[in-house]
Amino acid sequence: MILEPFGPLIYQGEISEDFLSYLRAASTTSHEDVGKLLAGHLRDQRLADANPKKFFDFIYPHVKEYIQENVKRQKKHLQHYDPPSLNTIQFNLGNGPWINYQHKNEFNPLHSHSGDLSAVIMIDVPEEISKEPKFGNCPSVGMLEFVYSNPGFFFSGSHKIVPETGQIFLFPADLKHCVYPFQSDVTRISMSFNVCNLQFD
């Protein structure tokens, strides 16, 4: 048996082909440049042209599953925990969602978000990135990394992911994370948003 009592949970899931097609269309008609408000060292970060109701319906099952896993964990570790039924979950998306167009040599430095939860959806990840040469003992080309603590005995304190098209990640908004640069002359398209004013019963 392995116990996992420490640290935040990270949700990794797959979005539907319908949702992916919807996001690809949204990425071609995105609006206002919001790069000056965001942490990324990226030339192009824009508000998404997304229907709020339709977008909410697409992401709701992922948010619910993530909350269910956290509730399950709390129930396991707290003796007098009265878990919510999760019949209804309410939230808004703050100032998002926004779309990140990451080009060669661009990156997103270590940072955290506002709100309760944050999310990254990989809309288009060109295969060239994962095929780039890896050097050193900690390869990181084009990777998404979550950082929670200082490293210790047999644990790194961080977790790197090689992202793929169609993946969605949910995590606590204050969990630090970063995105590493790549060298291929391609554009990786992702979407980010924050889950704010989260309420459930």
Helices and strands as residue ranges (DSSP letters): E 11-14, H 17-27, G 35-37, E 44-47, H 52-77, E 89-92, E 98-102, E 108-111, E 117-124, H 127-130, E 144-147, E 158-161, E 167-172, E 176-179, E 188-200
